[in-house]
Amino acid sequence: MEMAGKLSTALGRDVRYHDVPPEVYRKLGFPGADDLGNMFQFKRDFEKVFCGARKPDIARGLNPSLQTFDMWLAHNKHRIPLE
């Protein structure tokens, strides 16, 4: 939801977040839907474990040009097709 708000501001249009539960995602029927549904479920059910394994300070040490979403959006919003 936070990203949708930031996109709305940057693009000057309403961007809405639509939650699709992993159980629904698995039923979408395209190749890999099951795997992606499993990944989304893991992220949902084990958020602390998932996020705890990723330390931004270490990542920035490995890649000093690593950007936040805000930084990326400021540089790339013009590349997002709106129609």
C-alpha angles and dihedrals in degrees: 000000000000091000092050089054092050091047090050091054095045096045098038091232136098110267114186130202115225115194112219110189115226090243090060094041091057089058096055089099103222122124109278096018090121093051093047091047089053091049092050090048091052091050090049098044098038103031095145092052092044096047094037091061091060116070113185093204092058092045091051089050089056094041114022091186092061108135134213116232089256091054092046092048093050090055099039110031090102089060094059110100112229102187 
